[in-house]
Amino acid sequence: MVTETFRRQLRHESEKWWTEGLITSEFYQTLVDRYQLDALERDASNRFVAILMGLGGILLGLGIITFVAANWQDWTRSFRVVLLLSLFISVNVTGFYLWRRPAHKPGLQKLGHGLLLLGALILGANLALLSQMFHQSGNFYELLLVWSLGVLAMAYSLRLTSLSVLSLLLMGWGYGLGWVVWSGGFSTSLWQLLIQHMPLAASVLFIPLAYWCRSRVIFGLSAILVSVAIVFNLRPLSNLYYGGFVGSGWIAAIAFTLPPALLWVYHQNLFTLRKRTSTTAHVSPPSLLPTPYS
């Protein structure tokens, strides 16, 4: 990818070459058109405007949060529900519209991407506030798991690596807190089934997403989550059958060796499928005619 620093240096040097007569005006214009050297000032101006808009958006957001916090208790429940849902829908719709802008407007695409991430965060805030308004009691890890599944649905629909990573982090956080509750026997929630089968659930939910997004980051984080979940879920067996530290060591060795090996096979066979197909599609068949050197 051509950086702005390179473009500025190229414009400075190409103008010098043109002045000294080393290149023709046609070649200079070709460089200007190819690297868009005449748009450097416009890009800098657009970036400055984007920074101002970002700062203004942050200040506006803080003002809205302050206003809502001051009047939250005075509003009716129905109005609060409509407000939360309207905020979530409007942010995501605006973010999706800007994210789908043409590629020659990267500033708007980045703004839309940021709004989609903000929408994923608003989803978690809405879940927490709605559960509080309707007096739905539960553990914090359950909120994290539901939030993670909601962001995961957004990641599958948009194929965004950032949303996938956010969903993975929320799932890992929820699993850590849920495993403590499960191992202590403090809860009988249905979400404990997800905690007990987290290695399988993480493999089914996130490994296809990594292939769908063509992201090594999602693939690596999924492998880490699967390995850690196997270690912690099999930890009671190590204390039961092998006793203490030695059994835990064997379980950890198996958990951190077997899943990466299986995922590596998955990577080798499926991640490179499109690359192999595109490579073979451009290979011309060998000529059957004799060459002059045969």
N, C-alpha and C positions, 0 to 999 in steps of 0.2 A: 504494500500500500504506500502510495506517494504521500509524504508528509508535507505540511505547510512550510517547514523550514527548507526542505529541498526545493520546493516551488519558488520560494523567494530567492534562494541562491541561484537557481536556474534562470530566473528572470534577470537578475543583476548581471550574471555572466553572459547571457545571450544578448542583452543590450550592448554590452561591451564588445562582444564578438561582431555584432552587426555594425557598430560604429567603426571598428578597426578594419572592416571589410573581410573578415574571415568567413562569414556566412552571408548568404543572400537574403534579401527581404522576404522571399517566398519561404525559405527554410525557417526564418525567424517567426513568420506568421504560423507556420506549421507547429512549431513548438508552443506558441501561445495558444493555439486552438487545442492541441493535444493535452496540455497540462493546465489549461484554463488559467493562464497567468494574468489575464486581465480581470479576473474575479477575486483577486486576493483581498483588495480593500473592501469589497462588498461582503466577503465571507467574514472578515474581521468585524465589520459593522453589525452583521447579523448575529455574531457570537456575543457582542456586547449587549445587543438588545435582548438576546436570550438570557443572559446573566441578570439583566435588570428585571425581566419578566419572572425569572426564578426567585429573586429576592422579594419582588412584590407578591408573588404567590405565597411565599413562606410567611410574610407579614400578614397577608390576608387570611391565611389559614390559622395563624395564631389568634387573630382577632375573632374569627368565627368560633374557634374552640373556647375562647374566653366568654364570648356571648352565650354559647350553648351551655357552658358550665354554670353560668350565673342564673340562667332561666330554666334549667333542666327540671327542677322540682315543681315549677309552676305550670308546666305544660301537661296536657292530658296524655294518657298512654297511647291512644291511637295517633295523636299528632307526632309523638316521638317515634313510633314505628314507621310512619310515613316519611318522616325526616331521615331516618337511618337508611331506609330502602332507597329513597330518592338520591341520597348522597352516593350510595354504592353504585346504583345504576348509572347515574350521570357521569361519575368519574370513569367507570369502565367503558361506557359508550364513547365518551370523548377520547379516551386513550386509544381505543381500538380504531376510531376514525383517523386520528393523527398517525398512528402506527402503520396504517395501510396507505399512507401517502406515497407518492412516487419516490424512487430512490435518489433523484436529484435534489431532494429536500431532506437531507439527513437530520437537520435540526429539529424539524417537526416530528420525524420518526423517533428521535431520542426522547422528545417530550412525551410522545404517546407511550413509549416504552416505560418511562417513569410514572406516568399516570396509571398504567396497568399494574405496576408494582404497588403503587399507592392503593389501588383498588383491592389488591390482595391483602394488604395490611388493614384496610377498612373492613374487609370481611371478618377478620378476627375480632376487631373492636365491636362490630355489630353482633357477632355471636355472643360475646361477653355481656354486652348491654341488654340484649334481648332476653338472655337467660336470667339476668338479674331482674328485669322488669316483670317477667312472668314467673319468678320465684322457682326456677328450675335449679335444684341443687345437684351438685356433682363434683367430681375431682377435677383439678386443674389439667391433669394429663388428658382427660377426656375431651376437654375443650381444644387442646393442642392437636389431638388426633383428628377431630372433626374439621378443624381449621386446615390441617394438612391435606385432608382428602378434598376439601373445597378448592384449595390452591392447585392440587394435582389435576382436578378437572379442568381448571383454567389452563394449566400447562399443556395438557393433551390437546385442547381445542386450539391453542395458539402456537404450540411448538416453540415455546420460549425457554431457553436454558435458565434464565434468571428465576422464573417462576418455579421451574423444576427444582432448582437448588433450594429455594425457600421452602418448598414442600418437603424436601428431604430433611432439611434442618429442623423443621417443626415436627416431623415424624420421629426423628432421632431424639429430640428433646422430650416429646411425649412418651416415647418408649422408655427412656431412662427413668422418668418419674413414675410411669406405670409399672415398671419392673420392680421398683422398691415396694410399691403397694401390693403387687402380686406375690412377691417373695415373702412378705410379711403376713400375708393372709388377711389384709385389712379390708378387702373389697370383693364383692361377688358380681361386679358389673359385667355386662356382655362385652364391653370393650376389652376385658381381660383376655378374651379369645384372640383378639388381634395381637395383644402383647405376647401370648403364649406361642402364636404362630407367626411372629414377626419375620423370621428368616424367609419363610415361604411367601408371606405377604409382600415384603420388600422386593423379593425377586420378581414376583408377578406384576407388581405395580410400577416399579421404576426401571427395571432392565429393558422392557420394551420401549419405554419412554426415551431411554438413552439412545436406542437404535433409531427411534422415530425422529429425534432431534439431532442425531449424528454428533453427540456430545461426549467427549471423554471425561469431562468433569462429572457429569451425571453418572456415568458408568463407574468411575472410581469411587465416588461417594456412596453409590449403591452397594458396591462390593464391601466397603468399610462397614456400612450399616448391617449387611447380611452377616459378615464375620463376627462383629461385636455381638449381634443378637444371638448367634449360635453359641458363643462363649458364655454369655450370661444365662441363656435358657438351659444349657446343659450343666451349669455349675452345680445344681443340687445332685445330679447323678454322679459327679466326680466325688463329692463328699460321701455319697451313699455306698458306692462300689469300690472306689480306689482309696478313699480316705485322704483328706487334707490336701496339702500343697502339691504332691506328686500327681494326683488325679487331675487337679486343676491345670497343671502344666500340660498333660497329655491332651486334655480337652481344648486348651488354647492353641496348641500346635496343630491339631486337626482342623479346628475352626478357621484358623488363619491360613491354612494351606489348601484345603479342599475347595472352598468357594472360589478363591481367585483362580484356581486351576480350571474349574468348570466354566467360570465367566470368561477366562482366556479362550477356551474352546468356542464359546459363544461368539466372542469377538472375532476370532479367526474365520469363522464360517459365515457369519451374517453381516458383521460390520463392513467387511470388504466386498460384499456381494455386488453392490452397485458399482464400486470401483472396477471390479473385474468385468462386469457387464459392459461398462462404458469403454474399457480398454479393448476388449475383444471386438466391440462393435466398430472400432476404427482400424483394426488390423486388416489389411488387404490380403486376399488369398495369394499364395505363391504363383508366380507365372510359370506356365508350362512350356513357354517358348525357349529355345536355346539362346544363351547369351553369347556374345562374341568371344568370351574367354573360356567357354566350355569346350 
